[in-house]
Amino acid sequence: MSARPLAFVAALAAVLGCGDDIPDVGADTSTGLPDGTSSTASGGGPSSAVGTDEGPSADNGPDDGPDSGDTGFEPPEVVCGNGFIERGEQCDDGNRDDGDACNNACQVPCGLEISTITLPPTDDSVISADFVAASPDGGTVVAGLLRVITTDQRGNQDIEPDVAQVMHFDAAGRQSWTVTVDNPEGDLNANGVVVDTAGDVFVAATGDDPDGADGIVVVKLAGDTGEEVWRHTYAGEVVGADDLATGIALTAEGDVVVAGQVRVGEGDDDIWVRRLAAGDGTEQWTASYSGTGTAMFSTDDGGPVAVDTDGRVWVFGIEYVDFETQAPVVLRIAADGSEVEVMARPALSGSQQAYFIVDLATGDDNAVYAVYGRNLITVSEFRITRYDGGGTEIWTLTDEAFEVGIGSNWQPVGIAPQGEKLVVAGQLSNDVTIDDASWSEVWVARLLADGVTRCQAQYRGQAPGLLPPSIFAADVAVNADAEGLVSGVQSIEGDFSLWLGRFRSE
């Protein structure tokens, strides 16, 4: 499960301030490789909008709306494979081959099936879907930020504390329930979500504690209603110091494992992991890791966490070496929490050795996938590495494996294995600007076990008009039908809406 910064929305606002000055209009595109065809998704309503994938020519045929009447004209039968994109088709490459960039149903592999937009409670409020998980009932659960802001007639604003909003959507993309996880001490921000086989939801969060600092919070919610079942909190050894949740995962037994970083001394943060009993949230064991650091600092950062098929816990963090070197470290913890081992230290050549962590996931045969990168002077680069259960590198993909199509600044947000296949999702900046406006789009790729790309698609948000809104991807999951679930934020002129997309398996 991906780790997300607490200031996710603030970071989006900074990006928007650098050129995403877009009127309230837009378009929708889902692009496969290499054909570059399109699809649409539409919806409406104050709380959520569910769209279906109808293809680029859905509105280009004869007027068949409720007021069209009987024209006496029978549109020709749609034939997939004739080389013409017709009503209901996303693509048509002139054949019925199922293994290329346009399948035998004339749909783009990896392309969008449905998308959902959920508006905030007021125009000035902020809402996001920072984390996503599949539910066993075929639905989807998202967790993210809700900051309610109300403005009176004189322009005075009332800003309520941040809460973690958790939402369940059914298989058709409709909201089933919505709850907010709040904190009597102040703000509370989600840092991960998982759903067990019974449908119950576990949320890892960071919230204000009584000492005025941040503490770690884990909450269990009933899968049918979202009602809170139990809450586990942790405040570290140093009073007034910040302790942060960074990820959450489930064990085969149904227990929950939460990762974070905790302050243990002056200038000393450790990577921290705790296993909790699913039934009541009691502590089962706690483990930690501390790098050597320097004489003054050893500020190690926690990150995403996953559990392999043997029950061992994997954590992907950042180890502080010195001021110029903050290096990724892949840790493996015994199933009983008794032993913490360093399994890998990913590194790229060059003098710049300050990295960022994107995601960590485990798959079949104890495969471990780490997604990480670093920011250079003018660009950023990322890598996806597969390890075996012993920490041996199997393969590594660079950002060049995904930077296909229109756009720049391709960045991943997460990876979701299912069996021997993988779903990777990310975002990019569109290079085609109009009147100095620009926007962000979502990309989704499917990989085979050897790292070969099966298909890849881009998705552009829609709005009625010339320019699209920006969609910022935040997290990715995969459901039992191998469909990709991508969550994030849609932004139009700084107004945020929760966005959720479901992408087809092939």
N, C-alpha and C positions, 0 to 999 in steps of 0.2 A: 504494500500500500504506500502510495506516494506521500512524502513529507511536504507540507506546504508552509510557507512563512506566514506568521500571524498578520502581517501587513499586506496580505494579498491584494485587497481592494485598493489600498494606498498605492501599491506598485502599479496597478492598472491605471489609476488616476495620473500617475507620473507619465506613463506611456501615452495616454490620451493627450496630455498636455504638450507632447512633442510631435503633434501632427494629426491626431485623430479627430479633427474638427469636422464632423460629418453632419449634414442635415438629416432629418428624420425620414430617410428614404433608403431603399436598398434593393438588392437582388439576391438570388439564391442559386448556387452552383455546386454540384458534386462532380468531381472529375476523376476518372480512372486513367490508367496508363495503358497504352500511349494515346488513346483516342481523344481524350479531353472532352467528353460529353457532359451533359448537364442533367440536373433533376431539380424538382421544386418541393418545398414543404410549406404548408400554410396553416394558419390557425388564428384564433381570437379569443377574447374573454378577459376579464379583469384579473383572474388568478392563474390561469394556465391556458396554453394554446397547443393543441396537438395537431401535427401535420402528417400527411401521408405522402409518400414518394410517387409522384405521378408522371415524371418525365418532363423533358424540356418543351415538348410540343403540346402539353396538356391544354393550353389556352390558344393554340394556333389553328385549331380545326374549326369546323362549322359551329355556329352558336347553338349549343344544345341546352342552354339554361332554361329556367322555368318559364320565361317570357318569349322564347324563340318561336313557339307555334310549330305547325306542321309545314315544313318547306317542301315536302315531297322529295327531298334529296336524301338518298341513302349513301352515307360515307363509305368509301371502299374498306374492305376487310383489312385489318392490320396484319402484316406478314413480317414476322421476325426473320431477318436474314436476307432481305431484299435490297439492302444498302440504303434505304431511306428511313430516317427517324420519323416515326408516325406516332399517333396518339397512344399514350401509355408506355412508350419506349424511352429509355434513357440513352440508348445508343443502338446503332445498327451498322456493323462492319461488313455486311454482305455475306456472312456465313453463319452456321449454327454450331461452331466450335465452342465448347464449354471451358476451355483452358486458356483462352486469350483474354484481352482487355474488355471484351463485350461478350457476356455469356449467352447461352442458348435461349434465354428468356429476354434478350436484349436489355439487360440491366448491367450497370457498371459493377464489377466485383468490388467489394468493400464499400459500395456506395450507401448513401443514407436511405433508411427505411422510414423513420418518423423522427420528428423533432418536437420539443416541447418548450414553450416559453412561459415562465411564471413571473408575473409582475410583482413589484414590491407593494407594501400596503399604502404608501404615499409616493408622490412623484419624486420627492427628495430622498426617500429611503434607499438603502443599499442592500442588495441581496445577491448571493452567489451560491453556486454548487461546487465547492472545492474538492469534494470527495464523492465517489460513487461505488456502489457494490450491487451485485446481482442478488435477487431474492429467490428462494426456492419455489415460490408460486408463479414464477415467470415475470415478476415485476422488477422494479429497480428502486433502490434507496439512495438518496443523496443527502449529504450533510454539508453545511456551509454557514456563511455569515448572514445574519439579519441585524441591520442597524436601522431602527425606526426613527425617522426624522420628520417632525411636523412643523409647518411654517404658518404663522398667523398672517392676518391681512396686512400687518405692518412690516412683515419680513423677519420677525423674530423667530428663531428656531429653537425647538425643544428636541434635544438629541438623547435618546434613551440608551442604556448600556448595551453593548454588543451581546448577542445571544447566539447559540448554535441552533440553527434551524434544521430539522430532520424531516424529510418528506418521503413518503412511499408512493410510487406510481405503479399502476397495474400493467399487465402485458400490453394493453392498448395505449399506454402513455397517459392515462387519466390519474389524477391524484386520488389516492385512497385515504391517506391521513397526513396531517402535518402537525408537528409539535415543536416547541422551542425548549431547549435546555438552557436554563438561566443560572444565575449565580447571585446569591444575596449579597456577596461582597463587591460586586461590580461586573466587569466584562467577563465573558467566557467565549473562547474561539475554538472551533472544531479543528482537530489535527488528524482525523482518520475515522473511517467507518468500516465495519464488517458485519455480515449477516450470517447466522449459523443455519444448520440444516432444518431447524424448527421455525425459521423465519424471524427469530429474535435479533435485535439490532444492538450493536455495541459501538459506542462513540468514545474516542479519545479526544481530550480537550485540554486547553490551558486556560486557567481562570485566575482572577485576582484572589489572593488569600487574605486572612485577617491582618497580616503584618504589612499589607500594602505592596507585596511582591506578587509574583506569579507562582501558581502551584499546578500540579498535574491532577486531572479529573478523568475518571472513566465511568461511563453510565451505561446501564443496560435498559433497553426499551422493549416492551412487549411487541411482538411482530404484528399482531392483529389490530392494535389500537395506538401504539406508540407510547403507551403509559409507562412512566419510569418504574423500573423494578428495583434496582439498587444503584447506589453511587459510591464509588471508591475515590478517596482523595489522598494526595501525598504532598507534604511540604518538607523540604529537605533539612539538612543539619544546620545550615547557615540561615539564621533568622534575617528576614528582609531581602534574601537573595532570590533570584528568579530560577524556577525549575520548570522546564518546558516539555510537554508531550510532543513526540515527533512521528509516531506511527503506531499501528495496531494490527494484530493478526490473530487467527484462531488456530488452536491445536486440533489434532484428530479427535481428541476426547471432548472437544467443545469448549475447553477453557480458553481464556483470552490472554494474549501477551501484549503488553504495552511497552513501547520504547520511548526514551526521552533523554534529556541531558539535565544534570543536577549540579548545583554548586556545592562543593565539598570543602572549600577553603578560599582564601584570598587569591584571586586570579587562577582558580583551579576548578574546572568543570569536568565531569565524567560522563561517559556514555552509560546509560542506565536502562535496565530491562527488568520488568516484573511480570510474573505469571499470576493470574487471578482465577479463582474458581468461578465457573459460569453460573452456578446456582445462587451464590450469595455475594460474590465479589471479594471473598477473603483472600489474603496473600498466600500463595503457594511457595514461591521463592523469589528472591531478588538477586540480580547479578549486575556487575558494573565493570567498566574498563577505563583505565587512565593511561594516556600516553606519557612519554617522558618530558616533553616540552622543554622549556628553558628554565633558568634559575628563577624567573619572575612569573612565567605564565605556562599553564597547561590546560588551555581552554578547548577541550575536545567537544565536538558537536554530535549529538545523537541524530538519527535519521530513520528511514523506513525499516520495517521489520517483517520477516516472513518465517514460516515454519516448513521444513522439508518433510518428505515422506517417512523419514525415520524419526520424526519428532524433534529434531534439533532446531534450535532457533538461530536465525541469521539476522545480523544487523549491519547496515551500511552507514558508516559515520565519517566524520572528518577529524583527523588527528592533528592537533597543533604541534608543529615541529619548531618553527620559529616565525618571526614576523612575516617573512616572505614565503613560507611554505606551510600550507594547510592541506594535508594530503588525504585522499580517500583511504579508508581502511574497511575491509570486509571481515566481520567477526562471526564466529560460530560458537554457540553456547550449547552445552549438553542439555538433553531433554529435561534433566532434573535440576538444571541451573548450576551444576557443580563445577563446571570448567568453561573458561572463556579462552578461545584461541583466535589468533590472527591468521586468517586463511589467505588473504590476498591484499596487496597494496597497489591498486591500479595507478599508473603514472604515464604521462606523456612527455615527449622530449621538449626541451626548451627551458628558458630561465623562469618563465611564469609557472609557478607551482601552487597557485591558489585555485582550488576547485569548488564546484558546487555539486551537490547530490540531487538526483532526480528521482530515482526509484530503485527498488529491490523486489524481486519476486522469485518464487521457487516453482518448479514444474515437475514433470515425471522423472523418475530415475534420479532424484535428488539434484536435478539441474538447478543452478542458481543464476539469475540474470541481474546484472548491475548496470544502471544507466547513470552516467555522470558526465561532467564537462568542465570547461573553464572559459572565462572571458578574457579575450585578448584585447589589444588596443582598439581595433576597428571591428572585429568580428568575435563571435563566440563559436566554440566547437564542442561536439559531444561524442560520446562513445557508448555502445552497448556491448557488454562482454558476457559471454556464457562461461560459467565454471561448472566443473563436476563437484560431487559431494566432498571431495578432498581439497578443493580450492585450486585445481589445475585449470588453466585457461583452455577452453575448447575453441572458441572463435571470438573475434571482435569485429564489430561493424562501426564504421565512421559515419559522420554526418553526410558524407558524399553519397552514401547508399540510399538516402531518402530525399535529397534536394533535387527533386524532379518536378518540372512544371513551372508555372509562373509564381514568382514570389521570392523573398529573401528572408534572412534571419530565421531559418528553420530551427525550431527548438522542440524537443520532446517534453511531454508532461508525465508519461508513465508507460508501463508495459504490463500486459496481462497474459500469462500463459494459460493454455488449455490443451492438455495432452502434449503432443509434440509440436503444436503450432503456437504462435504468439500473435498478439495484437499490440501494436505500438501506436500511440496517438501523440499529437503535438499541435503546434500552431506556427504560423508564418505571417510575415508582413507582405501585403500585396504591393507589387512594384508598379502597377498600372494606376497612376494617380490622376485625378481630375480636379482642377482648380486647387491644387496643393493639398487635396484630401487624400487620406490613405486609410486602410482598414486591415484588420487581422482576420485570418481564416484558420480553419481546422484541417489537419491532415490525419489520415488513418492508413496504416500499412499492416499487412498480414505477412508473417514470416513462417517459413518451414523450419524444421528442427535444425537444419544445417545453416540457418541464417539467410537463406535465399528468399528474396521478396516474391510472394505469390501475387499480390496486387496492392495497389495504393490509390487513394482517392483524396481529393481536396473538397472541402465544403465551405461554401460562402453563404453567410447569413442573408436573410431576405427582409425587405421592407418595401412598401409601395412607392417606387420612384426610381431615380437614376442611380444612386450610390447605395451600396449595402452597408449595414451596420458592422461593427467589429464584434467578432466572437473570439473570446479568449478561452482556450481549452485549459482545464485544470487537472483532470484525472481520467483514468480509463479502467474499465473492468470488462469481463466477458461473462456471458450467461450460459446456461446449460445448452442452448441452441447454437453456441459459438458465435453469437452476435456481439459486436463491440458496443459497449456503453461508454459514452464520453460526456463528461459534465463540464460546466464552466459558466461563463458570464457573457451576456450580450450587452453591448453598450452603444447607445446612440446619443451623441452630444453629452456624454458624461452621465446619462441616465442608465442605471444598471437593471438588468432583468436576469433571472436564473435561466440557464439554457441547458437542455439535456437532449442528446442525440443518440439514436440507435442505428448502427451500421450493420449491413447484412454480412453473413458469414463468408460468402463466396461471391 
